[in-house]
Amino acid sequence: MSASKRPLATLDIECFHNWFLIGITCCETGTEWDFQQIDGYPLDFMSIEKLLRHFTIITFNGVNYDVPMLSYAMQGATCTQLKAANDAIIEKGLKWWEFAKQFNAWTPDYIDYIDASEPTPGVRVSLKQYACRLGSRLVQDSPVDFRQPLPFDHVPDEIRYCRNDRGVTHELFTAIKSRIELRENLSAKYGIDVRSKSDAQMAEAVIKEVWTQQMLARPELMSTADGAYYNRYNKPSIAIPSYPHGTTFKANIPSYVHFITPYMQDFLAVVRNADFLISDKEEAIALGHDGKNISTGVRIPDVLKGRDILIGQSVYRVGIGGLHSQESSVGYRSIPGRYTMKTADVRSYYPSMIKNSGMYPRQLGPMFQAIYCGFIDERFHAKDAIKNHAPGTPEYIVLWTIDGGVKIFLNGTFGKLWSRFSIFYNPQGGVDVTIGGQLSLLMLIERLELAGIPVVSANTDGIEIAVPAGYENICDGILAWWQQVTNLALDTKNYAALFSRDVNNYLSIGFDGKPKRKGVMGESGVLQNKHPDLDICADAVTDFLCKGVPIAQTIYGCKDIKKFVRVRGAKGGAGYKESPTAEPVHCGRAVRWYYSIGAQGHIIDMVSGNKVAGSDAAKPIMLMDGSFPADVDHAFYVRNAEALLMDIGYANVR
């Protein structure tokens, strides 16, 4: 049966020395199967296999844990053997391919599965934390010690716990449905399964496949890739380069970059002469360094780290991650006759810099540029053509897949330039792209400021401009000149107001009254990659600034408790102390709470015993039954929202 025609079911596994569970829940009907094993009573292999052949299985972290454990269990492994395998994964970090070799447990070809963890935005986010982002009814963690045999009177509780995890997995899968559909379409297009891959992993898999096919078609190009070779299957393969700890290099700066003021000319000379260093913590320790202040990756030179660049009234800093201005708690409004706020974002910033620089990972050779630029052209064509088709039509779906998928390929590639485990690994190219891009933006900022047009903010791929009345044509002329010189495209838009705590936390408002929210002002959720954190406060500030609604009116009028919670993760588990002298009650590795009138308790880390910051007067709410607690401290949220309003510059509008 093809995977696309199979119904969906979630799967989760629990493993103890004396008890093992494979739990499966049908996503459509909610039917649940809980297959248990104890010594002397093996699993019902026939029924499990029948279900695995019928369903496409949805897991969370299934690639690394559930599927290898499932494969081993289906071979008849005992509880003791399964616990040893479990510990090899959990405690020793055994990878799935290492697991398969060590335990001779290869995944049967009748198992079709999708791992929801990687396609979901976020890095090292647990299922419990995703449950908090989803606003799940119950956020539950098992209080038992997995290192000890499970007391059999706890089995019903452990089954309920596993069922809840399967329910959350289904919620998560539903939340990322569009991302999965995109991956399914791309899998069909390129003939490789990318359904369980992150954006960056998907970029790597698809470009590697295209590269392989083109190298097979033109074998004479193999000699142009330094590190490409034929494996034992006579298929092109890639050897990822390595660089010794302490390797240094200088950035290649685009030839068009030049500055007018002596101040910026001097800064450019500093950048040209700066040495970027590749560090490897493990190698450094092996060489005798203590490793305390060493991290693996590319280090920005000391002459650039933390260096303030003053242009006009704004201060900027360059970094490996991008250009950032240093403003804080300031607001700007478009005022007729004075100035108009304008945003200017570089379209496909990093992909365009990769294309324009001509860089390529030496192990892939010049073919990388041909493939990459081909994807850029394909995406822009799809983006233009999709407007001519109705959503849901076959033509629309094809173009949507190209537009969304290729965007992921292009952006995901840049991040992998820094990864020493990636086929794209090219630290020199990564520095050339990011430093060249930042200098390009600084060149634009300098020209605007010299023309008397203030730039009030800059963040990686765009700038915010306060265009004085009468300077509109001058501004547009400078933007057009810059685009021609750099071969980069700008998307520009005038808007009504900008309120900023800092460059990563702000609210901008369009002339149509619609907000753009980021950071502390942003909405929480799975796709937003953000924990709930007193969302009602940001909502109240947004409604006040966009619609004039009093802050207290929004807060007192809201009856959705999800808007009032705060979420924190605790690696060793969190506990709630109802009073300073009370014994803590276990909450789990992810805890959500609201602020209660008269509450005397707080949250603690169960390992260290330390109070979790900001949890005074907190009241955990791990179960949400749809009701709104009567003891919510509305006044606390009003005070917090009013403070947030000041933090984003309401009292300092320019």
C-alpha positions in Angstrom: 0.0 0.0 0.0 1.5 3.4 -0.9 2.2 5.7 2.0 -0.1 8.4 0.6 -3.1 6.1 0.8 -2.5 4.8 4.3 -4.5 6.2 7.2 -2.6 7.9 10.0 -1.8 6.7 13.5 0.5 8.0 16.3 2.9 5.7 18.0 4.9 6.0 21.2 7.0 3.6 23.2 7.7 3.3 27.0 10.6 1.2 28.2 11.5 -0.1 31.7 13.7 -3.0 32.9 10.6 -5.1 33.5 7.9 -3.6 31.3 7.7 -2.5 27.6 4.9 -0.8 25.8 4.1 0.0 22.2 1.1 2.3 22.0 -0.7 3.1 18.8 -3.7 5.5 18.3 -5.7 5.9 15.1 -5.8 9.6 14.2 -9.2 9.3 12.5 -11.2 7.2 15.0 -9.2 7.6 18.2 -9.0 3.8 18.6 -6.1 2.9 20.9 -4.0 -0.2 21.1 -1.5 -0.7 24.0 0.7 -3.7 23.5 2.6 -4.6 26.6 5.5 -7.0 27.3 6.7 -8.4 30.6 9.0 -11.4 31.2 7.1 -14.5 30.0 4.5 -12.5 28.1 5.8 -11.3 24.8 4.3 -8.7 22.5 1.4 -9.6 20.1 3.7 -9.4 17.1 1.0 -10.4 14.6 -1.4 -7.7 15.6 1.4 -5.1 15.8 2.6 -5.9 12.3 -0.9 -5.8 10.9 -1.3 -2.3 12.2 2.1 -1.2 11.0 1.3 -2.4 7.5 -2.1 -0.6 7.6 -1.1 2.8 9.0 1.4 5.5 8.3 2.9 6.0 11.8 3.4 9.5 13.2 6.0 9.8 15.9 7.9 12.4 17.8 11.7 11.8 17.6 10.8 8.5 16.0 13.9 8.5 13.7 16.2 8.4 16.7 14.2 6.5 19.2 10.8 4.9 18.5 11.5 3.4 15.2 14.8 1.8 16.1 13.3 0.5 19.4 10.2 -0.7 17.5 12.4 -2.6 15.0 14.3 -4.3 17.8 11.2 -5.2 19.7 9.7 -6.8 16.6 12.6 -9.2 16.5 11.6 -10.6 19.9 14.0 -8.7 22.2 13.4 -9.2 25.9 12.5 -6.3 28.3 16.1 -6.5 29.6 17.5 -6.3 26.1 15.2 -3.5 25.2 16.2 -1.5 28.2 19.9 -1.8 27.3 19.1 -0.6 23.8 17.0 2.3 25.3 19.9 3.3 27.5 22.3 3.2 24.5 20.2 5.8 22.8 19.2 7.9 25.7 22.3 7.9 27.8 25.1 7.2 25.3 23.6 9.1 22.3 23.7 6.2 19.9 22.6 7.3 16.4 19.9 5.3 14.6 22.4 3.9 12.0 24.8 2.9 14.8 21.9 1.3 16.6 20.9 -0.7 13.5 24.4 -2.0 13.2 25.0 -2.7 16.9 21.7 -4.5 17.5 21.2 -5.8 14.0 17.8 -4.1 14.0 17.1 -2.6 10.6 13.7 -1.0 10.0 11.3 -3.4 8.2 10.3 -2.1 4.8 6.5 -2.4 5.6 6.8 0.4 8.2 6.0 3.8 6.8 6.5 6.6 9.3 6.8 10.4 9.6 8.8 11.9 12.5 7.1 15.2 13.4 10.0 16.5 15.5 12.3 17.8 12.7 9.7 19.4 10.4 8.4 21.4 13.4 10.1 24.8 14.0 12.4 24.8 17.0 15.7 23.2 18.1 15.8 20.8 21.1 12.2 21.5 22.0 10.6 18.7 23.8 7.1 17.2 23.2 6.0 18.6 26.5 7.1 22.1 25.5 5.3 21.8 22.2 2.2 20.7 24.2 2.5 24.1 26.0 2.9 25.9 22.7 -0.2 24.1 21.3 -2.3 24.9 24.4 -2.9 21.2 24.9 -5.5 20.2 27.4 -3.1 18.2 29.5 0.7 18.7 29.8 1.8 15.5 31.5 5.2 14.1 32.5 5.7 10.7 34.0 6.9 11.1 37.6 8.4 7.6 37.7 12.1 6.9 37.6 12.8 5.2 34.3 16.1 3.9 35.7 14.2 1.6 38.0 11.7 -1.3 37.3 8.2 0.0 37.0 5.9 -0.9 39.9 3.1 -2.8 38.3 0.4 -0.9 40.1 1.7 2.1 38.1 1.1 0.5 34.8 -2.4 2.0 34.2 -1.0 5.5 34.9 1.9 4.9 32.5 -0.5 3.8 29.8 -2.5 6.9 30.3 0.7 9.0 30.1 1.7 7.3 26.8 -1.8 7.9 25.4 -1.6 11.5 26.2 1.7 11.8 24.5 0.2 10.2 21.4 -2.6 12.7 21.5 -0.2 15.6 21.7 1.8 14.1 18.8 -1.4 14.1 16.7 -2.1 17.8 17.7 1.5 18.7 16.7 1.2 16.9 13.4 -2.1 18.7 12.7 -0.4 22.1 13.5 2.3 21.5 11.0 0.1 19.9 8.3 1.1 22.4 5.6 4.8 21.7 6.2 4.2 18.0 6.0 2.2 18.3 2.8 5.0 20.4 1.3 7.5 17.7 2.2 5.2 15.0 0.7 5.0 16.8 -2.6 8.8 17.4 -2.6 9.4 13.7 -1.9 7.3 12.8 -4.9 9.1 15.4 -7.1 12.6 14.4 -6.2 12.2 10.7 -5.5 13.6 10.9 -1.9 11.7 10.8 1.4 12.1 14.2 3.1 8.9 14.0 5.2 10.8 13.7 8.5 13.5 16.3 7.8 14.1 19.8 9.0 14.3 22.7 6.6 18.1 22.5 6.5 18.2 18.7 6.3 15.7 18.9 3.4 17.9 21.4 1.6 20.9 19.2 2.0 19.1 16.0 0.9 17.5 17.5 -2.2 20.6 19.4 -3.4 22.7 16.4 -2.8 20.3 14.3 -4.9 20.3 16.8 -7.8 24.1 17.1 -7.6 24.5 13.3 -7.7 22.2 13.0 -10.7 24.0 15.8 -12.6 27.4 14.3 -11.8 26.2 10.9 -13.1 25.0 12.6 -16.3 28.3 14.5 -16.7 31.1 12.4 -15.1 33.8 14.7 -16.5 32.7 17.3 -13.9 33.8 15.0 -11.0 37.3 16.3 -11.3 36.1 19.9 -10.6 34.9 19.0 -7.1 37.7 18.7 -4.6 36.5 15.9 -2.3 34.0 14.2 -4.6 34.7 10.5 -5.3 32.9 7.3 -6.4 31.8 5.0 -3.7 31.6 1.2 -3.9 28.3 1.4 -5.6 29.9 3.6 -8.3 27.9 6.5 -7.2 29.3 10.0 -6.7 29.9 10.8 -3.0 31.2 13.7 -1.1 34.0 14.0 1.4 33.4 16.8 3.8 36.5 18.9 4.4 38.0 19.4 7.8 40.0 22.4 9.1 42.4 22.2 12.0 41.7 24.2 15.1 43.2 27.6 14.8 42.8 27.9 11.0 42.4 31.6 10.0 41.3 33.3 6.9 40.2 36.8 5.7 36.9 37.7 4.3 36.5 38.2 0.5 34.7 41.5 0.2 32.5 42.3 -2.8 34.3 44.6 -5.3 31.4 47.1 -5.2 31.7 47.8 -1.5 33.1 51.3 -0.9 32.4 54.1 1.5 32.6 57.9 1.3 33.4 59.0 4.9 36.9 58.4 6.3 35.3 56.9 9.3 33.7 54.1 7.3 36.7 53.7 5.0 38.8 53.0 8.1 36.3 50.5 9.3 36.4 48.7 5.9 40.2 48.5 6.2 39.8 46.9 9.6 37.4 44.3 8.1 39.7 43.5 5.2 42.6 42.9 7.6 40.7 40.9 10.2 41.4 37.2 10.7 38.5 34.9 11.1 39.3 31.8 13.1 37.9 28.3 12.9 37.8 26.7 16.3 37.1 23.1 17.4 36.6 22.6 21.1 37.3 18.9 21.1 40.5 19.3 19.2 41.5 22.3 21.3 41.2 20.2 24.5 43.2 17.4 22.9 45.9 20.0 22.2 46.0 20.9 25.8 43.7 23.9 26.1 41.2 23.9 28.9 38.3 24.5 26.5 36.4 26.9 28.9 36.2 29.8 26.4 36.3 27.8 23.2 33.3 26.9 21.1 33.2 25.0 17.9 32.6 27.1 14.8 33.9 30.3 13.2 34.8 33.1 15.7 34.4 36.8 14.8 37.7 38.6 15.1 38.2 40.5 18.4 38.7 43.8 16.4 35.0 43.4 15.2 33.4 41.8 18.2 31.3 44.3 20.1 32.6 47.2 18.0 30.2 50.1 17.7 29.7 51.6 14.3 28.2 55.1 14.5 26.4 56.4 11.4 24.1 59.3 11.8 22.3 58.9 15.2 22.3 55.1 15.1 24.8 52.5 16.3 25.4 49.2 14.5 27.4 46.1 15.1 28.5 43.4 12.6 28.5 39.7 13.6 28.5 36.2 12.2 24.7 36.2 12.4 24.2 39.6 10.7 24.1 43.3 11.1 22.2 44.7 14.1 21.4 48.2 15.2 21.6 49.0 19.0 18.5 51.1 19.6 16.4 50.5 22.7 12.9 51.7 23.9 12.1 54.1 21.1 9.1 54.7 18.9 8.6 56.4 15.5 5.4 57.6 13.8 4.8 58.8 10.3 3.7 62.4 10.6 2.4 64.2 7.5 4.7 67.1 6.7 7.5 65.8 8.8 8.6 62.3 7.8 7.3 58.9 6.7 8.4 55.5 8.0 9.7 53.2 5.3 11.0 49.6 5.5 13.4 48.2 2.9 14.1 44.5 3.0 16.6 42.7 0.8 14.7 40.1 -1.2 16.2 36.6 -0.7 19.1 38.2 1.1 21.5 35.3 1.8 20.6 33.3 -1.4 21.2 36.4 -3.5 24.6 37.0 -1.8 25.5 33.3 -2.4 24.6 33.7 -6.1 26.3 37.0 -6.6 29.5 36.0 -4.8 29.9 32.9 -7.0 31.0 30.9 -3.9 30.7 27.2 -3.7 31.8 24.5 -1.3 34.9 23.0 -2.8 33.7 19.5 -2.2 30.7 20.1 -4.5 32.6 22.1 -7.1 31.1 24.8 -9.5 28.1 22.5 -10.1 26.8 23.8 -6.8 26.4 27.3 -8.2 24.6 26.0 -11.3 22.1 24.0 -9.1 21.7 26.8 -6.6 21.1 29.5 -9.2 18.7 27.2 -11.1 16.6 26.9 -7.9 16.5 30.7 -7.5 15.2 31.1 -11.1 12.7 28.3 -10.6 11.3 29.8 -7.4 10.9 33.3 -8.9 9.2 31.8 -11.9 6.8 29.9 -9.7 6.1 32.9 -7.5 5.1 34.9 -10.5 3.1 32.1 -12.2 1.1 31.0 -9.1 -0.9 34.2 -9.2 -2.6 32.9 -12.4 -4.0 29.8 -10.8 -6.8 29.1 -8.3 -5.7 27.6 -4.9 -6.2 23.9 -4.8 -5.9 23.3 -8.5 -3.2 20.8 -9.6 -1.3 23.7 -11.3 -1.4 25.8 -8.1 -0.2 22.9 -5.9 2.8 22.3 -8.2 3.8 26.0 -8.1 3.1 26.2 -4.4 5.4 23.2 -3.8 8.2 24.8 -5.9 7.8 28.2 -4.3 7.7 27.0 -0.7 10.2 24.1 -1.2 12.8 26.0 -3.1 12.6 28.8 -0.5 13.5 26.3 2.1 16.4 24.9 0.0 17.8 28.3 -0.6 17.7 29.5 3.0 18.5 26.2 4.6 21.7 26.0 2.6 23.2 29.1 4.1 22.9 27.8 7.7 24.6 24.6 6.7 27.7 26.5 5.4 28.7 26.6 9.1 28.1 23.0 9.9 31.2 20.8 9.8 28.9 17.8 9.4 27.2 19.1 6.3 28.1 18.5 2.6 27.8 22.3 2.3 30.5 23.0 4.9 32.3 26.1 3.7 33.2 28.5 6.6 35.1 30.8 4.2 32.0 31.1 2.0 29.7 31.6 5.0 31.9 34.6 6.2 32.1 36.0 2.7 28.3 35.9 2.4 27.4 37.4 5.8 30.2 40.0 6.0 29.7 41.0 2.4 26.0 41.4 3.0 26.5 43.5 6.2 29.0 45.8 4.5 26.5 46.2 1.6 23.8 47.3 4.0 26.2 49.7 5.8 27.0 51.2 2.4 23.3 51.9 1.9 22.9 53.3 5.4 25.9 55.7 4.9 24.5 57.0 1.6 21.1 57.6 3.1 22.5 59.4 6.2 24.7 61.6 4.1 21.7 62.6 2.2 19.9 63.7 5.4 17.7 60.6 5.5 17.9 58.9 9.0 18.1 55.1 9.2 16.6 54.2 12.6 17.1 50.4 12.7 18.8 47.6 10.9 18.4 43.8 11.3 20.2 41.3 9.2 18.4 41.8 5.9 16.6 45.1 6.1 16.5 48.6 7.4 13.9 51.0 8.8 14.0 54.6 7.4 12.5 57.8 8.6 12.1 59.7 5.3 11.8 63.5 5.8 9.1 65.2 3.9 10.4 66.4 0.6 13.1 63.7 0.5 11.0 60.9 -0.9 12.5 61.1 -4.4 16.0 61.3 -3.0 15.5 58.2 -0.9 14.0 56.3 -3.8 16.9 57.3 -6.0 19.5 56.1 -3.4 17.6 52.8 -3.0 17.5 52.3 -6.8 21.3 53.1 -7.1 22.1 50.6 -4.4 20.1 47.9 -6.1 21.9 48.5 -9.4 25.4 48.5 -7.8 24.9 45.4 -5.6 22.6 43.4 -7.9 20.4 42.9 -4.9 16.6 43.6 -4.9 14.8 45.6 -2.2 11.1 45.2 -1.2 10.0 48.5 0.2 6.8 49.7 2.0 5.7 52.8 3.8 4.0 52.3 7.2 2.5 54.2 10.1 4.6 53.5 13.2 7.4 51.5 14.8 7.7 50.8 18.5 10.8 49.0 19.5 12.3 47.6 22.7 15.3 46.6 20.6 16.1 45.3 17.1 14.6 41.9 17.8 11.5 42.9 19.8 9.1 45.4 18.2 5.7 46.2 16.8 5.3 48.0 13.5 1.9 49.2 12.3 0.8 49.6 8.7 -1.3 52.4 7.3 -4.1 49.9 7.2 -3.8 49.4 11.0 -2.4 45.9 10.7 0.4 45.0 13.0 3.7 43.2 12.4 4.9 41.7 15.7 8.2 40.2 16.7 9.9 38.9 19.9 8.2 39.9 23.1 5.5 41.5 21.0 5.1 38.4 18.8 2.4 35.7 19.1 3.3 32.3 20.6 2.8 29.0 19.0 4.3 26.0 17.3 4.8 27.7 13.9 5.9 30.9 15.6 8.6 28.8 17.5 7.8 30.7 20.7 6.6 29.6 24.1 3.5 31.3 25.6 4.7 34.1 27.8 1.8 36.3 29.1 0.5 36.7 25.5 -2.4 38.7 26.7 -0.1 41.6 27.6 1.3 41.8 24.1 -2.2 41.5 22.7 -3.4 44.3 24.9 -0.5 46.6 23.9 -1.1 45.8 20.2 -4.8 46.6 20.5 -4.1 49.8 22.3 -1.6 51.1 19.7 -3.5 49.8 16.7 -7.1 50.4 17.7 -7.0 52.6 20.8 -8.5 49.9 23.0 -7.6 50.5 26.7 -5.2 47.9 28.0 -7.4 47.0 31.0 -10.4 46.5 28.7 -8.5 43.8 26.6 -7.1 42.0 29.7 -10.3 41.9 31.8 -12.4 41.1 28.7 -10.4 38.0 27.7 -11.6 34.6 29.0 -9.0 32.4 27.2 -6.7 31.2 29.9 -4.2 30.2 27.3 -3.4 33.9 26.8 -2.5 34.3 30.5 0.0 31.4 30.9 3.8 31.5 31.0 5.9 28.4 30.1 9.3 27.4 31.2 11.3 24.2 30.6 13.3 22.5 33.4 15.7 19.8 32.3 15.6 18.1 35.7 11.9 18.7 36.2 10.0 21.5 37.9 8.0 21.4 41.1 5.4 23.7 42.7 5.8 24.9 46.2 2.3 26.1 47.4 4.0 28.0 50.2 7.6 28.7 51.2 7.6 25.8 53.6 5.5 23.3 51.6 7.0 20.2 49.9 7.2 20.7 46.1 4.7 18.9 43.9 6.2 17.5 40.7 5.0 19.2 37.6 7.3 17.9 34.8 10.1 19.1 32.5 7.8 21.7 31.1 5.6 23.7 33.4 2.9 26.3 32.6 1.4 28.6 35.1 -0.7 31.8 35.5 -0.6 34.5 38.2 -3.1 34.1 40.9 -4.6 36.6 43.4 -3.2 35.9 46.9 -1.0 33.0 45.8 2.0 32.4 48.0 3.7 29.7 45.9 6.4 29.6 43.3 8.0 27.1 40.9 11.4 25.5 41.7 13.9 23.4 39.7 13.7 20.0 41.3 17.4 19.3 40.8 18.9 22.5 42.1 16.1 23.6 44.3 16.4 27.1 43.0 13.3 29.2 42.4 12.3 29.7 38.7 12.7 33.3 37.8 9.4 35.3 37.7 7.3 32.5 39.3 6.3 34.3 42.5 2.5 34.1 42.9 2.4 31.5 40.2 -0.1 28.7 40.0 0.5 25.7 37.8 -2.2 24.8 35.3 -1.1 21.6 33.7 -4.7 20.7 32.9 -6.9 23.1 31.0 -10.5 22.0 31.1 -11.9 25.0 29.1 -12.9 27.0 32.2 -11.3 30.3 33.2 -9.9 30.4 36.8 -11.7 32.8 39.1 -8.4 33.8 40.8 -6.5 35.2 37.8 -4.7 38.3 39.0 -5.8 40.7 36.2 -4.1 43.6 37.9 -0.7 41.8 37.5 -1.3 41.5 33.8 -2.3 45.1 33.4 0.9 46.2 35.2 2.9 44.0 33.0 1.3 45.2 29.8 1.8 48.9 30.9 5.5 48.2 31.5 5.8 46.5 28.1 4.2 49.5 26.5 6.9 51.7 28.0 9.6 49.1 27.1 8.8 49.4 23.4 9.1 53.2 23.4 5.6 54.5 23.7 6.9 57.3 25.9 9.8 58.1 23.7 8.2 58.6 20.3 10.3 60.6 17.9 
